[in-house]
Every structure is written in C-alpha cells, then in structure tokens.
C-alpha cells in the first residue's frame, strides 16, 4: 500500500514539474518509478503510464504500421524470423484506454494531458469499437496550441503538434478551431522560419495550400506564396550569391512549381524553373562533379516535363561535362571472396559431365538466377545491413550520366531484385567462363556443333542459321565485337518466334492506323511469353537485355551506347548462355 501511495505521490510530482517538457523526459521519470518493483509485479497503472510515453508519435509509414497516428517504438524478430512490434498492439487493452481517458481528464501537465488525449482518440475505435468523443478531439486541438504557444517543445516538434491539431480539427469539422489552427500554423512559420533550416519553413504550404480541402482565404494564400517567392530569391543567390543555398533553392522552387502548375500558371512555372536552372548551373561550377550532376539532372528532368526544351538543352551541356568529370570521383569497392579450388573443380565437373548435350543443358539451367533465391538474399541483406538497404542507389552509364535510380528495399523491391540479379550475374560469369572453357577443351565444341544443338529448338529458324553461325564463329575465334553485334538481334528474333508460336501478337497498332513490331521489352512483358518461360528466365532475360537497372545489353548495343571496352568475353559468354537458355524451349508433341 505504501508503494502505491508513493507512486501517486511521484506521479503528482511529475505533473507539477515544469522542467519535464518532453515525452522522453517524462518517460524516464516513470521508468524510474518502475524500478521499485520486480518486473512481474509492476502495477497495471504504471504499465499504462510507460506505454503511453513509449509509443512513437506521427508514426505513419515506418516499419510495422498499425494504421494509427501512434506506432511501436521498435521492431524485432520472433523465433520464426517474423517481424514483431515492440510493444505489441495487444498491450493496448480496453482497461489501458479507460485509464488514459481518466488521466486525460484529470491531468494538469500540458504535455501529459495532450499525450493521453491523443492516445484515447487514436486507439478508441480500434480497441473499444467506439469513438473517443468530440470533447477528446477538442482537448487535443486546444492542448497542442497551448504547447506551441508556451514553446514547451523544440520548434521542429511544434510543427508536428500543429499538424496533428489541424488533422483532428478537420476530422470533426470544427470550423472555429480549423480557422484558429491554420492561422497559428502561418504565424508559427513566420516566427521560426530560417532560410538555412529547411524543416522550419514551407510547412504552411505543405499543410494548408497542398491540403485537398480549400482552407485559406485569398489573402492567406497570397501571403504564403509571397513568402516562398521572396525566399527563393534569397536562397537562389539572385541578389546575393554569398547567400545561395542549393537545397533551400530546390525546396522553395519545387513548392512554387507545384502550385503554379496545378493552377495553370505556365509563365510562372517557366520563370521559377529558370531561376532554379540558373542557380543549379552556378552551384555546379563550385561543387564536386558528382553533386553537380545530381542537381543538374533534377532541373533537366523538370524542364523537359514542363516542355521547356531550349533551357533543358542548355543544362544538358553542363550534365555532359559534369558526367565526364564525375567518373574520376567514382571509386571501385571490391570484396575478396575465397573458394577452395576443390569445390570449384567439383562444381565444374558436375556442370560439364556427360555428353555435350548434357553439359549444355546443365550449364544453361544451373546458371539461371532463381527469383526466390534472390528474394531471400535481399531479405538477409536487409536484416544484416539495414542502413545500406534503406539508401537509394543511382546507376550511371560510361559517361557518368544517371540512367536509373533504385529505391530502398521497402519502396522499390523490384528495382533491388534486378540490381541484385545483375550483381549475381557478374559474380557467376567467372564460373560460366570456366565452364565454357572446359567444353572447348574436353568436348571439342565449336560453332558447328553449337549451332546443331541450338537448331533443335523451334525458336531458331533455319533461315537465320547462317547468320547465327557467323556470330558463333566470331565467338569461337575471340572476335567479340562481331559476336555480340551479330548474336543479340538473333536472341530477339528467337524471342519473337516464341511469341508467335505461343499464339501472341507480334505487332501493336500505331496512331496512324498501321502496325508496328513490338519491341523486346514488350515481348518479355507479354503474359504468353511469361507463361512459356517462367518468372526466373524472364527476370534473367530482362536484367541482361532490356532493363536499365541491369546490364541492358540489347539496348546499349543497338543504340551505340555500349563502351568499346565492354565488347569482350564476359558479355559474349552471357550471350552464349542466353542462347543455351532459349534452346531449352522445345516444341510440344501430341502423344
């Protein structure tokens, strides 16, 4: 009983302590109370207090999302390797909600009162099956305004509090409170904005102008847009180059462009883009080539999107220059991987054993990347190197130009999958090279024997065998430029034949009423071809031939983009492997 009285007394002391101006400080005090008890005997009210301040506010989009404003403080794994929330949502019981509701009513501490009310509003419907009530919503709105007015939090947290107040006010359609909060947001930005601190300005635009509901008067809209225009002029260096800030320029320009484009103000879009373009060009003259390239490519894309081609052409000159210079900044990162020679020999023996036909089938089949295996590989990488897995990745061509951007594992799993297959192919190319060398040494394979094997598949038409033979002959005589140039179109012809044999359409209609040959990427995406080849082979062929996130060999060769140094044994071997994979396709015979 004495301990319970002590708890009440200490909670009252926390309530009166004005220095406890954040949820984290309050949580620390509450945890210190828990130390009076053994873990299994901590009173339920104290557990509810810990839980109240242990959850993460403004959680949406992170990890295990409950679909609520609040979420778990962390994520772990159970014994089955499944992701679990810590604390679990099951810890938020009806009894806990009722306790928080009482605390929201009785608490005098502004931070604590706001937190309890927020939790009750957020979880009542999910846990109790009923709304928390309009008074709870009003408490959240009013208390968040009080917190901001009293400057209890760091300013960046004040922005979050006002956004929460606005969302709740909109949800209950309280016009008086909506008007009060939105004016408070505008005033708060005026108070805390600093050009060099991106998080402390622009939120009036984000929350109010970008809001789907029309919230502002014309006067308020003009003020927000005028502030952004003034800020763009300052941070772009238009008047004072010493104050130029590339990140702030982008942040202001993107908001202005978004608004003017939505409102059909094309002259303003062009004007802002020109300011942004000129700033990026000036920034690029002082920054490293890699950073310059990033800025220039962004503005170049925006100019093209908005049909401003002349200015885009101007920027492209700077992109080429920065791209060439950036190549000198790129560093090779290598990893040493050792494998016993006995294991390599055993693997190659298995691949090349049996007849020549047996060996060709095994080489083709065993070196196809398996989608499920690569998915597991990515999942393991995400667990072992979570930070790297969250970072986006840019893929550059031989001139340093970015040709594709791959997002995080969570946001762009397909992109990561193709990128990993591409890396795996580079690693496996060593084994492919050794296996093909063994065939040349032990099976006496040459272009004639290989053509004889390929021609047994219906995908390789007799009328094209003479061309294929020339390509294979070039390969066996180490003329890789000729081999690559000749054989890539024959791979496309074979896939076109597969589409035809499978009953698919080889053409797509044009706007002029004619018919156009479908390109290779379209063929690989055709459901009939997918069904015929299976997802593993489709993933492999797309990565090797047509996807910019992968090798993209077909497009690079056909458009004259493949660097001369790439016309070598590695690409040639992969082409031979691709032909062997396609040769696995046989015609069905009626029994």
C-alpha positions in Angstrom: 0.0 0.0 0.0 2.9 2.3 0.8 4.4 1.7 -2.6 1.1 2.6 -4.3 0.9 5.8 -2.3 4.4 6.5 -3.3 3.5 6.0 -7.0 0.6 8.5 -6.7 2.9 11.0 -4.9 5.6 10.7 -7.6 3.1 11.0 -10.4 1.8 14.1 -8.8 5.4 15.5 -8.6 5.9 14.7 -12.3 2.6 16.6 -13.0 4.0 19.7 -11.2 7.5 19.6 -12.7 7.5 22.2 -15.5 11.1 21.2 -16.5 9.7 17.9 -17.8 8.9 19.5 -21.2 9.1 16.4 -23.4 7.6 12.9 -23.6 11.1 11.3 -23.3 11.9 13.1 -20.1 8.5 12.1 -18.6 9.1 8.5 -19.7 12.5 8.5 -17.9 10.8 9.6 -14.7 8.1 7.0 -15.0 10.6 4.2 -15.7 12.5 5.2 -12.5 9.2 4.5 -10.6 9.1 1.0 -12.1 12.4 0.1 -10.6 10.7 -0.1 -7.1 9.0 -3.2 -8.3 10.0 -6.6 -9.7 9.2 -6.7 -13.5 6.4 -9.2 -13.0 4.8 -7.1 -10.2 4.7 -3.6 -11.8 1.2 -2.2 -11.2 -1.1 -2.0 -14.2 -1.5 1.8 -13.9 2.3 2.2 -14.0 2.5 -0.1 -17.1 -0.1 2.1 -18.7 1.9 5.2 -18.0 5.1 3.6 -19.5 3.1 2.5 -22.6 1.6 6.0 -23.0 5.0 7.6 -23.4 6.8 4.7 -25.1 4.8 4.8 -28.3 6.1 6.9 -31.3 4.0 9.8 -32.4 3.4 10.7 -36.1 4.4 7.1 -36.9 2.8 6.6 -40.4 4.8 4.8 -43.0 7.5 3.3 -40.7 8.1 -0.4 -40.3 5.1 -2.3 -38.8 2.4 0.3 -39.3 -0.8 -0.2 -37.3 -2.7 2.3 -39.4 -2.7 4.7 -36.4 -1.1 8.0 -35.6 1.0 6.2 -33.0 3.2 3.2 -33.5 5.6 0.9 -31.8 9.0 2.3 -30.6 10.9 -0.5 -32.3 10.6 -3.7 -34.4 12.2 -7.0 -33.7 12.0 -10.7 -34.7 10.4 -13.7 -33.1 11.9 -17.2 -33.2 10.3 -17.8 -36.6 12.1 -14.8 -38.1 8.8 -12.8 -38.3 8.7 -9.1 -37.6 7.1 -8.1 -34.3 6.2 -4.7 -32.8 7.7 -3.7 -29.5 5.5 -3.0 -27.6 2.8 -5.1 -29.4 -0.6 -3.5 -30.1 -2.1 -6.2 -27.9 -0.7 -4.4 -24.9 -3.2 -1.6 -25.6 -6.2 -3.1 -23.9 -9.7 -1.6 -23.1 -8.5 -1.2 -19.5 -5.5 0.8 -20.7 -7.7 3.1 -22.9 -10.0 3.7 -19.9 -7.0 4.6 -17.7 -5.7 7.0 -20.3 -9.1 8.6 -20.7 -9.3 9.3 -16.9 -5.7 10.7 -17.0 -6.6 13.0 -20.0 -9.5 14.4 -17.9 -7.6 14.9 -14.7 -4.0 15.7 -15.7 -2.8 19.4 -15.4 0.5 18.9 -17.1 0.2 20.2 -20.7 2.5 17.5 -22.3 0.9 14.6 -20.3 -2.7 15.8 -20.9 -2.1 16.1 -24.6 -0.5 12.7 -24.9 -3.3 10.9 -23.0 -6.0 12.6 -25.1 -4.1 11.8 -28.3 -3.8 8.1 -27.4 -7.5 7.8 -26.5 -8.6 9.5 -29.7 -6.2 7.3 -31.8 -7.0 3.9 -30.3 -10.6 4.0 -29.0 -12.2 3.0 -32.3 -9.8 0.1 -32.8 -9.7 -1.2 -29.3 -13.1 -0.3 -27.9 -15.1 -0.2 -31.1 -16.4 3.3 -30.3 -15.3 6.9 -30.9 -13.5 8.7 -28.1 -15.9 11.6 -28.4 -15.8 15.1 -29.6 -14.5 16.6 -26.3 -11.4 14.4 -26.6 -10.7 15.8 -30.0 -11.2 19.4 -28.8 -8.7 18.7 -25.9 -6.1 17.6 -28.5 -6.5 20.7 -30.6 -6.5 23.1 -27.7 -3.7 21.5 -25.9 -1.4 21.3 -28.9 -1.9 25.1 -29.5 -1.0 25.7 -25.8 2.1 23.6 -26.2 3.2 25.6 -29.2 2.3 29.0 -27.6 4.3 28.1 -24.5 7.2 26.9 -26.6 7.4 23.8 -24.5 9.0 21.8 -27.3 11.8 22.3 -29.7 10.4 24.2 -32.7 10.6 21.3 -35.1 8.3 19.3 -32.8 5.9 22.3 -32.6 5.4 21.9 -36.4 4.3 18.3 -35.8 1.9 19.3 -33.0 0.2 21.9 -35.1 -0.2 19.4 -38.0 -1.9 17.0 -35.5 -4.2 19.8 -34.3 -5.2 20.6 -37.9 -5.9 17.0 -38.8 -8.1 16.4 -35.7 -9.9 19.7 -36.2 -10.6 18.8 -39.9 -11.8 15.3 -38.8 -14.5 16.8 -36.5 -15.3 19.7 -38.9 -14.9 22.3 -36.2 -14.7 25.4 -38.3 -13.7 27.7 -35.5 -10.8 25.5 -34.4 -9.8 24.9 -38.0 -9.5 28.6 -38.6 -7.6 29.1 -35.4 -5.1 26.3 -36.1 -4.4 27.3 -39.7 -3.7 30.9 -38.7 -1.5 29.5 -35.9 0.5 27.5 -38.5 1.0 30.6 -40.6 2.1 32.7 -37.6 4.3 29.9 -36.3 6.2 29.7 -39.6 6.7 33.5 -39.6 8.1 33.2 -36.1 10.6 30.3 -36.6 11.5 30.3 -40.3 15.2 30.5 -41.1 16.3 30.1 -44.7 19.1 27.7 -44.0 16.9 25.4 -41.8 14.7 23.5 -44.2 12.4 21.9 -41.6 11.4 25.3 -40.2 9.7 26.7 -43.3 7.5 25.6 -46.1 5.1 23.7 -43.8 2.4 26.3 -44.2 2.4 25.5 -47.9 2.5 21.7 -47.3 -0.3 21.6 -44.7 -2.6 24.3 -46.0 -2.1 25.0 -49.7 -1.4 21.4 -50.6 -4.4 20.3 -48.5 -7.2 18.7 -50.6 -9.7 21.0 -48.8 -9.8 24.7 -49.6 -8.9 26.1 -46.2 -7.4 29.5 -46.9 -8.6 33.0 -47.8 -7.1 34.6 -50.9 -5.1 36.9 -48.6 -3.6 33.9 -46.7 -2.7 32.1 -49.9 -1.0 35.2 -51.3 1.0 35.6 -48.1 2.3 32.0 -48.1 3.1 32.1 -51.8 4.7 35.6 -51.5 6.9 34.3 -48.7 8.1 31.4 -50.8 8.8 33.7 -53.8 10.9 36.0 -51.5 12.7 33.0 -50.0 13.5 31.6 -53.5 15.0 35.0 -54.5 17.2 35.0 -51.4 18.4 31.4 -51.3 19.0 31.1 -55.1 21.6 33.8 -54.9 19.7 36.0 -57.4 20.6 39.1 -55.4 23.5 37.9 -53.2 25.5 34.9 -54.4 27.0 34.6 -50.9 23.6 33.5 -49.5 23.0 30.9 -52.2 21.8 27.5 -50.9 21.2 24.7 -53.4 19.0 22.6 -51.1 16.9 25.5 -50.0 16.5 26.7 -53.6 15.2 23.3 -54.6 12.8 23.1 -51.7 11.3 26.6 -52.5 11.3 26.1 -56.2 9.5 22.7 -56.1 6.7 24.1 -54.0 6.2 27.1 -56.3 6.3 24.9 -59.4 3.8 22.5 -57.9 1.3 25.3 -57.1 1.7 27.2 -60.4 1.4 24.0 -62.4 -1.8 23.0 -60.7 -3.3 26.4 -61.2 -2.4 26.6 -64.9 0.1 29.5 -64.4 2.6 28.3 -67.0 4.5 31.6 -67.3 5.2 31.4 -63.5 6.3 27.8 -63.9 8.8 28.8 -66.5 10.0 31.8 -64.5 10.6 29.7 -61.4 12.3 26.9 -63.3 14.6 29.4 -65.0 15.6 30.8 -61.5 16.1 27.2 -60.3 18.1 26.3 -63.5 20.4 29.3 -63.3 21.0 28.6 -59.6 21.9 25.0 -60.3 24.3 25.9 -63.0 26.1 28.4 -60.7 26.1 25.8 -57.9 27.6 23.2 -60.3 30.6 25.4 -61.0 31.6 25.3 -57.4 30.6 21.8 -56.3 32.1 18.4 -56.9 31.1 16.8 -60.3 29.0 14.1 -58.6 27.0 16.5 -56.6 26.7 18.9 -59.6 25.4 16.0 -61.7 22.6 15.3 -59.2 21.4 18.9 -59.2 21.6 19.3 -62.9 19.8 16.1 -63.7 16.9 17.1 -61.5 16.4 20.5 -63.1 16.9 19.0 -66.6 14.1 16.5 -65.9 11.8 19.3 -64.6 12.4 21.4 -67.7 11.6 18.6 -70.0 8.5 17.7 -68.0 7.2 21.2 -68.5 8.1 21.4 -72.1 10.9 23.9 -71.7 13.2 22.2 -74.2 15.6 25.1 -75.1 16.7 25.6 -71.4 16.9 21.8 -71.0 19.3 21.6 -73.9 21.4 24.3 -72.2 21.5 22.2 -69.0 22.4 19.0 -70.9 25.8 20.6 -71.9 26.6 21.0 -68.2 25.4 17.5 -67.5 27.8 16.0 -70.1 30.7 18.0 -68.6 29.9 17.1 -65.0 29.3 13.4 -66.0 32.7 13.1 -67.6 34.4 14.8 -64.6 32.4 12.6 -62.1 34.0 9.4 -63.5 37.2 10.4 -61.9 35.5 10.7 -58.5 34.0 7.2 -58.6 35.9 4.6 -56.7 35.9 0.9 -57.1 34.8 -1.0 -54.0 35.8 -4.7 -54.0 35.2 -7.6 -51.8 37.5 -10.6 -51.6 35.8 -14.0 -51.7 37.8 -17.2 -51.4 36.6 -20.6 -52.6 38.6 -23.8 -52.4 39.9 -25.0 -55.8 38.5 -28.5 -55.0 35.0 -27.1 -54.7 35.3 -25.1 -57.9 36.6 -28.2 -59.8 33.8 -30.3 -58.4 31.2 -27.8 -59.5 32.7 -27.5 -63.0 32.9 -31.3 -63.2 29.2 -31.6 -62.5 28.3 -28.9 -65.0 30.3 -30.4 -67.8 29.8 -34.1 -67.2 28.0 -36.4 -69.6 27.6 -35.8 -73.3 28.0 -32.4 -74.9 24.2 -32.0 -75.0 24.0 -32.9 -71.3 26.6 -30.3 -70.4 25.0 -27.6 -72.5 21.6 -28.2 -70.7 23.2 -28.2 -67.3 25.2 -25.0 -67.9 22.0 -23.3 -69.2 19.8 -24.5 -66.4 22.1 -24.1 -63.4 23.3 -20.6 -64.2 19.8 -19.1 -64.5 19.2 -16.8 -61.5 16.3 -18.1 -59.3 13.9 -15.3 -58.3 13.1 -16.9 -54.9 16.7 -17.3 -54.0 17.5 -13.7 -54.8 14.5 -12.5 -52.8 15.8 -14.4 -49.8 19.3 -12.9 -50.4 17.8 -9.4 -50.3 15.8 -10.2 -47.2 19.0 -11.4 -45.5 20.9 -8.3 -46.6 18.1 -6.1 -45.2 18.5 -7.8 -41.8 22.3 -7.7 -41.8 22.8 -4.3 -43.4 19.6 -2.3 -42.7 21.1 1.1 -43.3 22.5 0.3 -46.7 19.2 -1.4 -47.7 17.4 1.9 -47.0 19.6 4.0 -49.2 18.6 4.7 -52.8 21.1 3.8 -55.5 22.0 5.5 -58.7 23.2 3.7 -61.8 25.4 5.6 -64.2 26.5 4.9 -67.7 30.0 5.2 -69.1 29.7 9.0 -69.3 28.6 9.4 -65.7 25.0 10.1 -66.6 22.5 8.6 -64.2 20.3 6.1 -66.3 18.3 4.7 -63.4 17.6 5.2 -59.7 16.8 2.3 -57.4 14.9 3.0 -54.2 15.1 1.2 -50.8 14.2 -2.4 -50.4 10.9 -1.4 -48.8 9.9 1.1 -51.6 11.5 -0.5 -54.7 11.8 -4.2 -54.2 11.6 -4.9 -57.9 14.5 -2.5 -58.6 16.6 -4.1 -55.8 15.8 -7.5 -57.2 17.0 -6.6 -60.7 20.1 -4.9 -59.3 21.0 -8.0 -57.2 20.4 -10.3 -60.1 22.8 -8.1 -62.1 25.4 -8.3 -59.4 25.0 -12.1 -59.1 25.4 -12.5 -62.9 28.7 -10.6 -62.7 29.9 -13.0 -59.9 28.6 -16.1 -61.7 30.2 -15.0 -65.0 33.5 -16.4 -63.7 32.0 -19.9 -63.4 30.3 -19.5 -66.8 33.6 -18.6 -68.4 35.4 -21.6 -66.7 32.6 -24.0 -67.7 32.6 -22.9 -71.4 36.4 -23.2 -71.4 36.1 -26.8 -70.2 33.7 -27.5 -73.0 36.2 -26.2 -75.5 38.9 -28.3 -74.0 37.1 -31.5 -73.2 34.1 -31.7 -75.5 35.8 -30.2 -78.6 32.9 -27.9 -79.1 32.9 -25.4 -82.0 30.5 -23.2 -83.8 29.1 -26.0 -86.0 28.3 -28.3 -83.0 26.8 -25.5 -81.0 24.6 -24.4 -84.0 23.5 -28.0 -84.4 22.4 -28.1 -80.8 20.6 -24.7 -81.0 18.8 -25.6 -84.2 16.9 -28.4 -82.4 14.8 -25.7 -80.7 12.0 -24.3 -82.8 13.0 -20.8 -81.7 15.9 -20.7 -84.1 14.6 -20.6 -87.6 16.6 -22.4 -90.4 16.5 -19.3 -92.5 18.6 -17.5 -89.8 21.1 -20.3 -89.1 23.7 -18.8 -91.5 23.7 -15.5 -89.5 23.8 -17.4 -86.2 26.8 -19.5 -87.5 28.7 -16.3 -88.3 28.1 -15.0 -84.8 29.2 -18.3 -83.2 32.2 -18.5 -85.4 33.2 -15.0 -84.3 32.8 -16.0 -80.7 35.0 -19.1 -81.0 37.6 -17.0 -82.8 37.6 -14.4 -80.0 36.1 -11.7 -82.2 33.8 -10.5 -79.5 32.8 -7.3 -81.3 31.4 -9.3 -84.2 29.9 -12.0 -81.9 28.0 -9.5 -79.8 26.8 -7.4 -82.7 25.5 -10.4 -84.7 24.0 -12.6 -81.9 22.0 -10.0 -79.9 19.5 -9.5 -82.8 19.2 -13.3 -83.1 18.2 -13.6 -79.5 15.5 -11.0 -80.2 14.4 -13.0 -83.3 14.2 -16.2 -81.2 12.0 -14.5 -78.6 9.8 -13.0 -81.3 9.5 -16.6 -82.7 8.5 -17.8 -79.2 5.7 -15.2 -79.0 4.4 -16.2 -82.5 4.5 -20.0 -81.7 2.7 -19.3 -78.4 -0.2 -17.5 -80.2 0.8 -14.0 -79.2 0.6 -10.9 -81.3 3.9 -9.6 -82.9 2.5 -6.2 -83.6 0.9 -3.2 -81.9 -1.3 -0.6 -83.6 0.1 2.9 -84.4 -1.8 6.1 -84.2 -1.7 6.3 -88.0 -3.7 3.0 -88.3 -0.7 0.9 -89.2 1.1 -1.9 -87.3 4.5 -1.7 -85.6 6.7 -4.5 -84.5 6.6 -4.9 -80.7 10.0 -4.2 -79.1 11.9 -6.7 -77.0 10.8 -5.3 -73.7 7.2 -5.5 -74.6 7.7 -9.2 -75.7 9.3 -10.1 -72.4 6.4 -8.4 -70.5 3.8 -10.3 -72.6 1.8 -12.8 -70.4 2.1 -15.5 -73.0 5.9 -15.3 -73.0 6.0 -15.1 -69.2 3.9 -18.3 -69.0 6.1 -20.1 -71.6 9.5 -19.2 -70.0 8.6 -18.8 -66.3 9.5 -16.0 -63.9 13.1 -17.0 -63.4 14.1 -16.8 -67.1 12.0 -13.7 -67.7 13.8 -12.0 -64.8 17.2 -13.1 -66.2 16.5 -12.0 -69.8 15.1 -8.6 -68.7 18.0 -7.9 -66.5 20.6 -8.9 -69.2 18.9 -7.5 -72.2 16.4 -4.6 -71.6 16.3 -3.2 -68.1 18.3 0.0 -67.4 18.7 -1.2 -63.8 20.5 -4.3 -65.1 23.0 -4.9 -67.9 20.6 -3.6 -70.6 22.9 -5.1 -73.2 20.5 -5.2 -76.1 19.6 -1.6 -75.9 23.1 -0.4 -75.3 24.4 -2.3 -78.3 21.6 -1.4 -80.6 21.7 2.3 -79.7 25.5 2.5 -79.9 25.9 3.1 -76.2 27.9 0.1 -75.1 31.5 1.3 -74.4 34.2 -0.3 -76.5 35.8 -2.0 -73.5 32.6 -3.9 -72.8 32.8 -5.8 -76.2 34.6 -8.6 -74.5 34.5 -12.2 -73.3 32.1 -11.5 -70.3 29.3 -10.2 -72.5 30.0 -12.8 -75.2 29.8 -15.6 -72.7 26.5 -14.3 -71.3 25.1 -14.1 -74.9 26.1 -17.8 -75.4 24.4 -18.7 -72.1 21.3 -16.8 -73.2 21.2 -18.8 -76.4 21.5 -22.0 -74.4 18.7 -21.0 -72.2 16.4 -20.3 -75.2 17.4 -23.7 -76.6 15.8 -25.3 -73.6 12.5 -24.4 -75.2 11.2 -27.5 -77.1 8.1 -28.0 -79.2 5.3 -29.9 -77.6 4.4 -33.2 -79.3 1.0 -34.8 -79.3 1.0 -38.1 -77.5 
